[in-house]
């Protein structure tokens, strides 16, 4: 995180502390495992899924760093992360459908178990490893779907929060003008 003791550039970075980033990192790692396990070596789907997972994670980091000078860029990149993960979600749903595997409902035993696991503070890949690396492809894919849905929901909440922060605090130009006026008034 970049400290800002004074001036108009706010603190920024710190993306590793964002739950959205942490969850997207689990999604990325899980996608690497999943694609290596369930697709043939040269299947284009591997690259598509890995790049969508990577885009989700990387855009959260980039948005966090861009927040110092552009709230607009921060919001756009956060939304790109969400869109990339939505694309990945569809790939996992397609996998289930094509392989005639069931997608979990919100009342299914395994979905409820996932929901409990998801409450684990500071969850990591290890938290979900038994489910992601389960011998049953249905459990693997559904776990990834659940992780992606949680992450995209959290990103939607993050976007709402960014919107409210912009409404309350404004953007860089407003902070620059205020800093300049404050400096001028001190003289």
C-alpha positions as CSV (number, residue, x, y, z in Angstrom):
1,X,0.0,0.0,0.0
2,X,1.2,3.5,-0.9
3,X,1.1,5.8,2.1
4,X,-0.2,9.3,1.7
5,X,0.7,11.5,4.6
6,X,-0.4,14.7,2.9
7,X,-1.5,15.9,-0.4
8,X,-4.4,14.9,-2.7
9,X,-3.4,11.3,-3.6
10,X,-5.2,9.0,-1.3
11,X,-3.8,5.7,0.1
12,X,-4.1,3.0,-2.6
13,X,-3.1,-0.5,-3.2
14,X,-3.6,-3.0,-0.4
15,X,-5.4,-5.3,-2.8
16,X,-4.0,-8.4,-1.1
17,X,-6.2,-7.5,1.9
18,X,-9.4,-7.4,-0.2
19,X,-11.6,-10.5,0.2
20,X,-12.4,-10.2,-3.6
21,X,-8.7,-10.5,-4.4
22,X,-8.2,-13.4,-2.0
23,X,-11.2,-15.3,-3.4
24,X,-10.1,-14.6,-7.0
25,X,-6.7,-16.0,-6.2
26,X,-8.4,-19.3,-5.0
27,X,-10.5,-19.3,-8.2
28,X,-7.3,-18.8,-10.3
29,X,-5.4,-21.6,-8.6
30,X,-8.5,-23.9,-8.7
31,X,-8.9,-23.2,-12.4
32,X,-5.3,-24.1,-13.1
33,X,-5.9,-27.4,-11.3
34,X,-9.3,-28.1,-12.9
35,X,-8.2,-27.4,-16.5
36,X,-5.1,-29.5,-16.2
37,X,-7.1,-32.3,-14.8
38,X,-10.2,-32.3,-17.0
39,X,-9.1,-31.1,-20.4
40,X,-6.8,-32.5,-23.0
41,X,-3.4,-30.7,-23.2
42,X,-4.0,-28.6,-26.3
43,X,-7.7,-27.8,-25.7
44,X,-8.3,-24.1,-26.3
45,X,-10.7,-24.1,-23.4
46,X,-7.8,-24.4,-21.0
47,X,-6.3,-21.1,-22.2
48,X,-9.7,-19.4,-22.2
49,X,-10.6,-20.5,-18.7
50,X,-7.1,-19.7,-17.3
51,X,-7.1,-16.3,-18.9
52,X,-10.6,-15.4,-17.6
53,X,-9.5,-16.5,-14.1
54,X,-6.3,-14.5,-14.4
55,X,-8.1,-11.5,-15.7
56,X,-10.4,-11.5,-12.7
57,X,-7.5,-11.6,-10.2
58,X,-5.2,-9.2,-12.1
59,X,-7.9,-6.6,-12.7
60,X,-8.7,-6.4,-9.0
61,X,-5.1,-5.6,-8.3
62,X,-4.8,-3.1,-11.1
63,X,-8.0,-1.4,-10.0
64,X,-6.7,-1.0,-6.5
65,X,-3.4,0.6,-7.7
66,X,-5.3,2.8,-10.2
67,X,-7.5,4.1,-7.4
68,X,-4.9,6.6,-6.4
69,X,-5.5,8.8,-9.4
70,X,-8.7,7.6,-11.1
71,X,-11.8,6.4,-9.4
72,X,-13.3,5.9,-12.9
73,X,-10.5,3.5,-13.8
74,X,-10.8,1.7,-10.5
75,X,-14.5,1.1,-11.1
76,X,-14.1,0.1,-14.7
77,X,-11.3,-2.4,-13.8
78,X,-13.3,-3.8,-10.9
79,X,-16.2,-4.4,-13.3
80,X,-13.8,-6.0,-15.9
81,X,-12.8,-8.4,-13.1
82,X,-16.4,-9.3,-12.4
83,X,-17.1,-9.7,-16.2
84,X,-14.1,-12.0,-16.6
85,X,-15.2,-14.2,-13.7
86,X,-18.8,-14.3,-15.1
87,X,-17.3,-15.6,-18.4
88,X,-15.4,-18.3,-16.4
89,X,-18.6,-19.2,-14.5
90,X,-20.3,-20.0,-17.8
91,X,-17.4,-22.3,-18.7
92,X,-17.9,-24.3,-15.5
93,X,-21.6,-24.5,-16.1
94,X,-21.0,-25.7,-19.6
95,X,-18.7,-28.4,-18.3
96,X,-21.4,-29.7,-16.0
97,X,-24.1,-29.5,-18.8
98,X,-21.9,-31.2,-21.5
99,X,-20.9,-33.9,-19.1
100,X,-24.5,-34.4,-17.9
101,X,-23.5,-33.6,-14.3
102,X,-25.8,-31.9,-11.8
103,X,-25.4,-28.3,-10.7
104,X,-26.0,-27.8,-7.0
105,X,-29.1,-26.1,-5.8
106,X,-29.1,-23.8,-2.8
107,X,-30.7,-26.5,-0.7
108,X,-28.3,-29.4,-1.6
109,X,-26.2,-30.9,1.1
110,X,-22.9,-30.1,-0.7
111,X,-23.9,-26.5,-1.4
112,X,-24.7,-26.0,2.3
113,X,-21.3,-27.5,3.2
114,X,-19.6,-25.1,0.8
115,X,-21.5,-22.2,2.5
116,X,-20.1,-23.3,5.9
117,X,-16.6,-23.6,4.5
118,X,-16.9,-20.2,2.9
119,X,-17.4,-18.6,6.3
120,X,-13.8,-19.6,7.3
121,X,-11.8,-16.4,8.1
122,X,-8.8,-15.9,5.9
123,X,-9.8,-18.8,3.7
124,X,-7.2,-20.0,1.2
125,X,-6.9,-22.6,-1.5
126,X,-6.2,-25.1,1.3
127,X,-9.6,-24.3,2.8
128,X,-11.3,-25.6,-0.3
129,X,-8.7,-28.1,-1.5
130,X,-10.6,-31.3,-0.7
131,X,-13.6,-30.0,-2.7
132,X,-11.6,-28.5,-5.6
133,X,-9.4,-31.6,-5.9
134,X,-12.2,-34.1,-5.2
135,X,-12.2,-37.3,-7.3
136,X,-15.8,-36.5,-8.4
137,X,-15.7,-33.9,-11.3
138,X,-19.2,-32.8,-10.3
139,X,-17.9,-31.7,-6.9
140,X,-14.9,-29.9,-8.4
141,X,-16.9,-27.9,-10.9
142,X,-19.7,-27.0,-8.5
143,X,-17.1,-25.8,-5.9
144,X,-15.6,-23.6,-8.5
145,X,-19.0,-22.3,-9.5
146,X,-19.8,-21.5,-5.9
147,X,-16.4,-19.7,-5.4
148,X,-16.9,-17.6,-8.6
149,X,-20.5,-16.7,-7.5
150,X,-19.3,-15.5,-4.1
151,X,-16.5,-13.5,-5.7
152,X,-18.7,-11.9,-8.3
153,X,-21.3,-11.0,-5.6
154,X,-18.5,-9.5,-3.5
155,X,-17.3,-7.5,-6.5
156,X,-20.8,-6.2,-7.1
157,X,-20.8,-5.0,-3.5
158,X,-17.4,-3.5,-3.9
159,X,-18.6,-1.5,-7.0
160,X,-21.5,-0.2,-5.0
161,X,-19.1,0.9,-2.3
162,X,-16.8,2.6,-4.8
163,X,-19.8,4.4,-6.2
164,X,-20.8,5.7,-2.8
165,X,-17.3,6.7,-2.0
166,X,-17.1,8.7,-5.2
167,X,-20.4,10.4,-4.5
168,X,-19.1,11.4,-1.0
169,X,-15.5,12.2,-1.7
170,X,-15.3,13.0,-5.4
171,X,-12.4,12.3,-7.7
172,X,-8.9,13.4,-8.2
173,X,-9.6,16.7,-9.9
174,X,-11.8,17.8,-7.0
175,X,-9.1,16.8,-4.5
176,X,-6.4,18.6,-6.5
177,X,-8.5,21.8,-6.6
178,X,-9.2,21.6,-2.9
179,X,-5.5,21.0,-2.1
180,X,-4.5,23.9,-4.3
181,X,-7.1,26.2,-2.7
182,X,-6.2,25.1,0.8
183,X,-2.5,25.8,0.1
184,X,-3.3,29.2,-1.4
185,X,-5.5,30.2,1.6
186,X,-2.7,29.3,4.1
187,X,-0.4,31.9,2.5
